[in-house]
Amino acid sequence: MTVAMEKPEKTEKPEPTGPDGPAVAVRRVSRRTVVAAILVVWVLLFAVLRGKQTLDLAAADLTDLHRWFNDANDSIGANRNSNPLFLYFFNEIRLVIDTLVTFVQELISQPFAGRPLPQIGWLGVVGIAGFVSWAVGNWRVALLAVAGFTFMGLQGLWQESMDTLALTLSAVFVALLFAIPLGVWAGLSDRFNRIVTPFLDFMQTMPTFVYLAPLTLFFLIGPASATIATMIYAAPPAIRITAHAIRSVPETTVEAADSLGATRRQSLVKVLLPMSKRTVVMGVNQTIMAALAMVTIAALIDAPGLGKTVIQALQSLDVGTAFNAGLAIVVMAIVLDRVTTAASAREETARRSGSRFLKWRRPLLGAGAVVTAVLVYMSHTYVWAAEFPGEAGVGSSIARGADTATTWAQDNLSGLTNTFRDVLTNGLLNPFQTLLTDSPWWLVGAALVGLGTVLGGRRAGVTAAVCVGLLVGTGVWSDAMTTLASTVVATVLVMALGVVFGVWMGRSLLVDRILRPTLDAAQVMPPFVYLVPFLALFGATRFTAIVAAIVYASPVAVKIIADGVRAVPAATVEAATSAGCNTWQLITKVQLPMARGALTLATNQGLIYVLSMVVVGGLVGAGALGYDVVAGFSQGQLYGKGLAAGLAIVLLGVMFDRITQAAARRVSA
């Protein structure tokens, strides 16, 4: 039975009145209009003032700040063995870290006490890797670890791989020694969490290379500085994830423990830590991945291992050698990632499997421990079990194959790749870079402050103003603007890829299952690895650095956008579909507008990831700030300029991080 219902009559709202009659409604100007107006004024003034007050500085020129940094470096070097601060603090820290790294190296990679080989040779290391992987994971992970470590030896890179592993293990050990207690403290104390969060934000915002220059000032070039830099970079994920794990334990569980008379320490040891163990192990996984990425980068300050091989090969444009070493880094990253991931889920997986072999696990592990001990003894005693056999035939074949593929690509694809490079460079990068570098510095600064205020609010505008002022003070304004141009162009392309693939993944679970493993693998790879294939395709140019940055930053943007699209309520999508919206309208009118917060967050993360590749790009012709930092390590007279360039990268990162985060909060509100 249907009941006819009358529509209620529309009541008109009374017109607002003022003292002199009806008031006129004031229409607010949209943020898009204000942004467009700022850009138009900028372009018009650029046309009039082009080339004036650009603060351009030649590559060999130095400012007073750069000379002051050089003098400070020289003074510290001269007083290193007499200044009490160095004698009893910095030198002691360096000694402890050097001792730890040397101990691990002599254990698995470097000759020890007159021995021509380390304490544990290749057979023992492979046995330990397989046993530990089996103990914390399962037999499949153990097979992967054994195969991965053996493959690194077949590549002819056993010692380099063990040096990288030694630095990674040392840095992770020191990082977790501080990170786990700090994470527990942050999880238990709201006040401490509020205090530590800005420091963690700063540590993660700062591009990786920027750690290197100031650390060499206090700890010299070598493994100690590399380990400390890696520890600083790798600790924040463990602190954040541990704090999150502690806070995620249900309050009812903690209250039940308190009601039974448990002390604060007992609640922590018996309840909070056991129930958050899986998440904490995931934090350890992220720390290991971050450490492995940073250890390869730290080769710029003489850290031994695979990173040094990659850098030397890139500098000589030896694509084959760089690809072989990069592949070894990827293999190590995959093995370490799978082992720690399996460790976090082992107990739950075992409970679900209900395997009848579970009751035999302990006896089998005991037998495995005995076999591992025998392998370690043999590798310590016999040369054939200590020195990896063979003549690196696999590595030579890989290098030759990479060189052959490079030659083929250059001969057959150069027309396509050069056209793509020239169109993007001449059509987008060069005009935008000209706008930034040839505009007066105060005009660019005013535009950045205005855009920051409009997009992020008053606080973001103040942050932008402070950062612009400090950028001028660094003396590398022109190089900073060149870097800014490349960063923005790369971020625009990252977001284009992120929207296309993120929407596709967000709308299709099948596509998500297919693409997500590839995205995960791309995030595991250290940044140097991306440079090798693009160096072969595009040569040593700034475009190579931009493409490598795009590939490095795209996975995180794609994932964030996919999650944002998937979070749009199904009822809203169904309502739009029933209203007659086609697929294009559904995406552009419903899903993307409702995922604006995710889009802004993806822009934030894309910018930060792209900016972190700036110095890596300096190794392959990107120039600007990246080149300044690299030159500062290799040329003593440019140390101060390189340190200022690192500071400029930090300022760019802080400015854009604050603006985009504030914009994300305003969009989500």
Secondary structure, DSSP 8 states (H G I E B T S, - for coil): ----------------EETTEE--------HHHHHHHHHHHHHHHHHHHTTSS-----TT---HHHHHHHHHHHHHHHHTTT-HHIIIIIHHHHHHHHHHHHHHHHHHTS--TT-SS-SS-HHHHHHHHHHHHHHHS-HHHHHHHHHHHHHHHHTT-HHHHHHHHHHHHHHHHHHHHHHHHHHHHHHH-HHHHHHHHHHHHHHHHS-GGGGHHHHHHHH-SSHHHHHHHHHHHHHHHHHHHHHHHHHHS-HHHHHHHHHTT--HHHHIIIIIHHHTHHHHHHHHHHHHHHHHHHHHHGGGGT--SHHHHHHHHHHTT-HHHHHHHHHHHHHHHHHHHHHHHHHHHHHHHHHHH--TTGGGHHHHHHHHHHHHHHHHHHHHH-HHHHS--S--HHHHHHHHHHHHHHHHHHHHSHHHHHHHHHHHIIIIIHHHHHHHHHS-HHHHHHHHHHHHHHHH-HHHHHHHHHHHHHHHHHT-HHHHHHHHHHHHHHHHHHHHHHHHHHHHHHH-HHHHHHHHHHHHHHHHS-HHHHHHHHHHHH-SSHHHHHHHHHHHHHHHHHHHHHHHHHTS-HHHHHHHHHTT--HHHHIIIIIHHHTHHHHHHHHHHHHHHHHTTHHHHHTTT--HHHHHHHHHHH-GGGHHHHHHHHHHHHHHHHHHHHHHHHHHHHHH-
